[in-house]
Amino acid sequence: MPQPLRPYHPNYYPEKLYLYTGPETDLYGHGSAITEMKGILRQNHPETYVKTFGDLRTATLRAATWDNAAHVIVFPPFTEYPDLHMVSKTDLRGYASSGNTIVFMGGFGSVAVMNEIFGWSIRPVSYQEGPFYRSKRNAHNTVFDGMPSLLESGREPIYGVHMSTLPPGARSYYDSIGDCVVFAVRYDLGMVAYVASTMEERQGHGKWHQVLRAAVAI
């Protein structure tokens, strides 16, 4: 049986988190896009410090994963496949297993990176329009319980995954016809979460933004 997620506490949000802005992402070299993404992550939580890191070299990633004050790392969509050293993959697994959260945002690259790091076999699906409905059963008494009842795709691509290929213990929180667009899975003491939106529509796309922050607050 999958372990229950932390019960929903409306006042909880991490005081510090890391956001990757390296060359394999659309954020790289775009200060305004980074500022907007920080704004999404900090909305209603102005006290939260979002620290960026711009490459995946072993020392850089270790500085993030060994930071005892930060309990969340967010990876935006990968537009190119990153070169992850074996040591970095070990550090990311250790970060999650020690009680922290890693959040991946939508994209085929993100799914492939999750599979490489954690040894999963999640399969992405071709683009599918919404709406995607919240699972009342899985969301009950979790941070997703108070989230919107459905999510729509809008103008941006949504990169869902086949529910049947989710790792053991994973819970789908939004899905439609076997296509999961938001899930989380416990990894030892921590969590790994996936939110299928690319967040390209950084204005007026509040429901996906809410769900991203919920994933951060698991």
C-alpha positions, 0 to 999 in steps of 0.5 A, spaced: 500 500 500 502 506 498 504 511 504 499 517 505 502 524 503 503 529 508 496 531 511 494 538 508 496 544 512 494 550 509 499 555 512 505 550 510 510 552 504 518 552 504 522 557 506 527 556 501 527 552 494 532 551 489 530 552 481 534 550 476 535 555 470 541 551 466 542 551 458 538 545 457 532 549 459 528 555 456 529 559 462 537 559 461 539 567 459 532 569 460 532 574 466 525 576 465 522 568 464 526 567 471 523 572 474 516 570 472 517 563 474 520 565 481 513 569 482 509 563 480 513 559 486 512 565 491 505 567 489 502 568 496 508 566 499 513 572 499 517 570 504 520 564 500 527 565 497 527 562 491 535 560 489 537 559 482 543 554 480 545 554 472 549 548 471 548 540 473 556 540 474 557 535 480 559 541 485 554 545 483 548 540 484 551 538 491 551 545 493 543 545 492 542 537 495 546 538 501 543 545 503 540 543 509 535 549 509 532 548 502 527 542 502 525 543 495 528 543 488 524 544 482 526 542 475 523 546 469 522 543 462 528 540 459 529 542 452 535 538 451 537 532 455 542 534 460 548 530 462 548 528 469 554 525 472 553 518 476 555 522 482 549 527 481 544 522 480 546 519 487 546 526 490 539 527 487 536 520 490 539 521 496 536 528 497 529 525 496 530 519 500 532 524 506 525 527 506 526 532 501 522 534 495 524 534 487 519 537 482 519 536 475 515 540 470 512 537 464 516 535 458 519 528 454 525 530 457 523 531 464 520 524 464 526 521 461 531 524 466 526 522 472 527 515 469 534 515 469 535 518 476 530 513 479 530 507 475 523 508 473 520 506 466 514 511 465 512 512 458 510 519 456 503 520 451 502 524 445 499 531 446 492 530 449 487 536 450 484 536 457 480 537 461 484 533 466 480 531 473 482 531 480 482 524 483 478 525 489 480 519 492 487 520 491 487 527 493 483 526 500 487 529 506 493 531 502 495 538 499 491 537 493 485 536 496 483 544 496 486 544 488 481 546 482 477 540 480 479 540 473 485 543 469 485 545 462 490 545 457 490 552 454 494 554 449 501 550 451 502 543 451 501 538 456 506 532 457 502 527 460 504 520 462 501 513 461 498 511 468 499 504 467 507 506 467 507 510 474 512 507 479 509 503 485 506 507 490 505 513 485 498 517 486 495 520 480 492 527 482 489 529 475 488 525 469 483 523 464 482 516 460 489 513 462 493 520 461 496 522 468 498 529 468 500 530 476 502 525 480 507 524 486 511 518 489 514 517 495 521 516 495 524 513 502 522 519 506 521 524 501 517 525 495 518 526 487 512 530 483 511 531 476 506 537 473 505 536 466 504 543 464 510 547 461 508 553 465 509 557 458 503 561 459 506 565 466 500 570 466 493 568 466 494 560 467 493 560 475 490 553 476 496 550 473 500 555 478 496 553 484 498 545 482 505 547 481 505 550 488 501 544 491 507 540 489 512 544 492 508 544 498 508 536 499 
